Amino acid sequence: MKWSETIIDIFKTIQNNEIASRFTKVFSVDVLVKGSTFLLLPVYLHLMTQEDVGTFNYLFVFVQTLSILLSFGLNSAQSKLYHDYKGVERRQLLFSINLLLLAFFAIVLVPACAFGLDVRLINFVFEHPIPYPLYRFPLLLSLITTVGSNLLLNYLLTSEKIRKVQIYNLLRLFISNGFVIAILFFSKGDKVLIRLTTYYLCEALLWICFFVGYVKQFRFALDWAKTKKIFSICFPLFLLSLVSTVLSFSDKFFVQQKTDMSVMAVYTTGITIAAVCSLIIMSFQNIWLPIFLKEKNVEINFRRTNKMAKLIAVSFTGIAIFMIIGVKVALILDIIPSSYGDVLKILPFLFVSQIILAVNVLYGNYFLYFGRMTLGSLVGGSIYVVSFFLNFILIPRYGVSGAVGALSINSVLMLTTVYLVVNYLYRNQKKSIYERTDYSIVVSE
């Protein structure tokens, strides 16, 4: 009886807690979709050769990394400014955000394709050539769809349209992956091209269907004051993304330069498995950030963040242990092919890095909260530079082990630096609040 009462109490607590309730609703679906690559990993590993898996994963990571740059920081601007406006002004804001994204695409992608800059980029990124003319359309489609889908999801979460998020993500999970697996199973052609094209065509069609509802919220009138505010948030984030896009991709770049795609397959498979922590924290971030930004009491926010950081560290450690044991069992039962056995050597280090970086996400929010995005860009950029040189030194000498070691050092350095800077900003903010409060008391007396 006591156990049943305890379970009921926990359920009621989740229902009554704004963050926990939203996270439960979104997490159940959002992580399933984002983690479909991980959840369906055994299927894809058996349907594709190890070299195909390495090539696809490398392209997939390339697209995801580049899409952050092409987002121009507009997701954060939407989360930050959405609740500052109501009615017509909010609708103008949404239109301005999407118009800026369209303009940015026109400035970057159109010239890149017209002058063949994308071809040069691919030739530089790939040590082992791929038939890029065949991959060009699906890669461009994947970039546009990923950026658009992320901005749409950010709007649905920020505007608290949780039901639509669930429906959208469920359709993505079953339709996109369902078509990919079916076609891969029956097709004898280029598995990488088939998976890339099929997946992102499905994603694009679903995005367009839901984007119609987003467009209905627009007021097609450009407000320069709002545009300037959006740009003031986006530009520092874009500068950081410009640096991080290059430097955060450097480990994969150096690994494929010094090894072959079968080794890349093992490395990226390990990253995919450990990324379960990243998937959870980013799903949580989608719910946490709007609530975090609405709370104007900095002390409440900081206490809440510290508690959440401890909870995440402990929970993710348990998940990591469970996942490593699960991979070991999957290898024994041949659910994961035995040729991927070396993944067990790097998984513990990858999980440690992911746990540290997950905690870092929470503290990194304070740069946006305090309006210090330029400072945040400088901090993040400096760490990425260090990361690049670590990869440059360690990977050619130690291969995948060097990449994992560099990632571990970088994650510790990142969290330490961000926490110290954020803690300094927090103390200054708290001190200025107390000084203003004391002054007002003196004046009133």
N, C-alpha and C positions, 0 to 999 in steps of 0.2 A: 504493500500500500504506500509506503514511504517513497519507494522508487517511482511509482506512477505519479505521485503528487509532485515530486521533484521535476520530472519530465514536463508535466503540465505547467509548472511554474516557469521553467526555461522557455517553453513555447509562448507563454503570455508575455514574458519579458521581451522576447524577440519581436512580438507583434506590437508592443507598446513603445519600442525603441525605434526612432526614425531611421537611424543609420542601419541597424541590424535588419529591420523589416525590408528596407529597400534593397540592401545587399542580398538578402535571401531570395527575393523575387528576381533580381537581375542575374545574380551569380548562377542560379540553377540553369539558366539558358545561355548567358553571355560566355561563360567559361567553356561550356560545351562546344560553342561555335568556334571561339578562338583556339580552343584546344583540340579541335577536330583533327588537326595534323598530328597531334600527339596520340589522341585516342584511337585513331585509325592507322597509326604508325605500322603495326604488324602487317596490316593488309597491304599498304603501299610497299613495304619492304619485300613482300613476296611477289607483288605484281610487277616490280621494276628491278632492273639489275642494280648492283651496288654503284656502278659508275653513273647510271641514270639518276639514282637517288642523290648522289653527291652533286651532280649538275643542277638538278631541280632545286635542291635545298639552297645551293649557292645563289641561284637566280631569285629564289623566293626571299632570302635574306636581303639581297641587293634591292629588290623592289620595296620591301618593308622599310629598309633604311632610307632609301631615296624618297619615299613617300612622306617621311617626317619632314624632310627639307621642303618638299613641294607643298606641304600644308601651310607653310609660311606663318606658323604660330597661331592660326586663326581659331583652332579649337580652344586654346586657352583664352583668347580674346572673347569668344562667345560665352564661355563659362564665367569669365570675370564680369562682363558688362550686361549680360542678359537680365539680371535682376535689378539693375540700376534704372531700367526704363519700363514703362507700361504702355499698353495700347498701341497707338500709331507710331510712337517713337521706338518701341521695341521692334515693330515690323520694319521700320526704316533701318534699324540696326542689322537685322537678319539679311535684308537685301544688300546692304553695304558690305557685309562680310563675304557674301557669295560673289558679289561683283568684284571685290578685291582678289578673290581666289581665281576667278575667270581671267582677270587682267594679268595676274601673275603667271598663269598657265600660258597665256598668249605671248608674254614676254620671254618665257623660258623655253617651253616645249616647241613652239612653232619655229623659231630660228634654229633650235638644236636639230630638228628633223630636216629643215630646209637645207642647211649647210652640212649635214652629215656628221654633226658633232656627237650624236648618239652612237654612231658606228665607231668613231674613234674612242669613245668612252668604253664601249664593250671590248674593243680590241686591247685596250689597256688593262681592263679589269680581269680579262681571261687570259691566263698563260697558255691554256689549252684551247685552241679556237673552237667556236661553235658556229653552226650555219645561221648567222644572225639575220640575214634576209628573211628566213622562215620564222624567226622568233620576234621580229620587229613589231608586228601588229599586236600580238598577245602581250608583249612587254609594255608597250605604250598603253594598251587597254588596262592592264593590271595597275599601272601607276595612277591613271585617272580615276579608276574605280575605287582603289584603296583610299585615296585622298578624299574623294566625294563621300564614300561610305562612312569614313571616320568622322567627318564633319556632320553628316546626317545623324549618326548615332549620338554624337556629342549634344546636338540640339534636342533629340528625343529625351535624353537623360537629364539635361539641364532644365528642360521644360517639364520634367517629371511625368512624361508619357510612358510609364513603365510597361503597360500592356502592349503598346506598339513595339517597344524594344524586344519584348519576349517573342512576339509574332515574327518580326523581322529576322531575329536570330535563329529561330527554329526553322524557318523556311530556308535560310542560308545553310544551316547544318545538313538538312536532309536533301534539298534539291541539288546544291552545288556538289557536295561529296557523293551523293547518289549517282548523278550522271557521270562524274569522273571515274568512279570505281567500275560502273557498268561498261563504259567505253574502253577503259584500260584492259578489262578482262577479255573483251571480245576482239580488240584491235591488235594488229601485228606491226603497226607503224612506230614512229618516233614517240616513245612513251613520255618523254619530257615535254615535247610540243603538244601532245594530246592532253596531258594533265594541265598544263599551263593555259591552253586555249579554252578548254571546256570549263575549267573552274571559273575563270574570270569572265567568260561570256554569261554564265549563270549569275555570277555576282553583279554584273552590270545590269542585267535585266531586272533583278530584284531591287537594286538600288534605284533605278529609274521609276519603278512602280511606287516606291515609298517616297521618293523625292518630290512627286507631284503634291503630296500633302504638305511638305515643307515649303514649297513655292507658294502655296495658298496663304501662308503666313506673311509673305513679303508685302511691303508697300514700295512700289517701284519708284522711289524718289531718293536720290543720293543726298545725304546730309553730311556736309564737309566737317562739321564739328565732331560728329560721331566717327567719321572716317579717320580723322586725326587721332582720336582716342584709340581706335582699333590699331592704327599704324604704330602708335607709341608702345603698345604691348607686343605687337608682332615683330617689329624690326629687331629688337634685342634677341628675341627667341630665334629669329631667322639666322642671325649671326652665329648664335650658339649651334643651331642645327647645321649650318654650313661647315663648321669645324667638326662637329660630332659625326656628321654623315661620313666624312672622309676617315676620321680617326677611329670611330667605333667599328667601321667595316674592315679596318686594317688587319685584324687577326685572321679573318677569313681570306683576305687577299694574300697575306704572306704564307698561310698554310697551303693554298692552292698553287702558289708560286714554287714552293719547295717540295711539294708532294704530288700525288695524283688524286683523281676524283674518288677513288675507292677509300682513301684515307680521309678525304673531305667528307665522305658519307658517314664515316664513324664519328668524326668530330661534330658535324652538324646534327647527327642523331642524338649525341650526348647533349648538345645545346637544346634540342627540341624537347628532350625528356626533362631537363632541368628547368626549362622555360615554364613549366607548370606553375612555379612560384611567380614568375613575371605575369603570367596570364591572370592569376588570382589577384595580384596587387593592382593590375591595371583595371580589372573589372571593379575592384573595390574603389579605386581612384575615381572612376566615373561617378560613383555615388557619393564618395567622401568629399570631393573637391567642391561641388556646389554648396553643400552644407558647411564645409570648412570656411568658404569665402563669405558666407552670409553671417557667420558669427563674428561680431565686432569686438568682443572681449578677448584681448590677446592672451590673458592669463588662463582663461577657460580653454582656449584653443591649444595652448602649449601643454597644459596638463593632459588634455584629451589625446594629444599627439604622442606624448611620452608613454601613456598607457597602451595606446594602440601599437606603438613600436615594439614594446615588450611582448604583447600578445602575438604579433606577427612573427617575431623572431622564434618564439617557442613553438607556435603552430607549424611554421614552415620547417623547422628542424624535424618535427615528427613526420611531416609529409615526405621530407627528403629520405629519412630512414626507411619509411614504407616503400617509397618508389625504388630505391636501390635494391631492396630485397625482391620487389616485384620484377625488376629487370633480370635479376639473377635467375629467378624461377622461369621467366619467359624464355631465357636463353637455354636453360636445361630442357624445357618442353618443346623447343624449336618454334615457339610462337614468334620470337625474334631470331632470324638466321644466325647460326654460330659464327659466321664471318664478321659479325658486329661485336664479338666478345670483348674486344679491347675497350669498349665503351665503359665497362665497369671500372677501369683504371682511372678514368678522368671524371666520372660522375660525382664523387664526393667533393672534389674541388669546385666543380661547376655549381653544385648546389650551395656551397658556402658563399660563393660569389653572388649568386642569385638572391640569397637571403639578405645579405648585406645591402645589395642594391635595392631590394624591396623596401627596407627600412629607410634608405636614402630618399626614396620617392616621397615619403611623408614629410620629411624635413625640407626637401626641395620646394615644396608648395609655398613655403614662407617667403621666398623671393617674389612670387606673384602676390601674396597676401600683403606684404609691406611695400609693394610697388618698386622693388629693387631688381628689376629684370636684367638691367645692364650688369649689375654686380653678379647676379646669378650666372649670366653668360660668361663673364670673366672667370669665375670660379670653375664652372664646368669646362670651359675651353682649355684652361690651364691643365686640368686633370687629363683631358683627352690628349693633349700634347705629350704629357708624360707617358700615357698609355701607348701612344704611337711609337715612341722611342723604345719602350719596353718590348713591344712586339718586334720592332726592327732588330733589336739586339738578341732576344731570346729565341724567337721562332726559327730563324735560319740555323741556329746552333742546336736547338733541342726539339724542333718540330712541334707536334701537337702538345707535348708536355710543356714546352716553352710558352705556347699560347695560353694554356690553362694557368700556368704560374703567373704570367703577366696579368691575366684577368683577375686573379685572386688579389694580387698586390694593388691593382688599380681600384678594385671595389673598396678595399679597406681605406685607401688614400682618399677616395671620393667621399665616403661617409664621414670620415674624420674631419675633413676640410669643411664640408657643407654644415655639419653639426656645429663646429666652432664658430663659423661665420653667422649662422642663423641664431645661435645662442647669444652672440654679441648683439645682433639686431634686436632680439627679443628683450634683452636687459635694458638696452637704450630706450626702446619703446615703452617699457614698463616704467622706467625712471621718469620719462617725460610726462607720462600720465599722472604719476604721483605728484610731480612738481606743479602741474596745472591744477590738480585737485587742491593741493595745499595753498596755492596762490588764491584760488577762488574762495577758500575758507577765510583767509586773511582779509580779503576785500570785503566779504560779507560782514565780518566782524567790525 
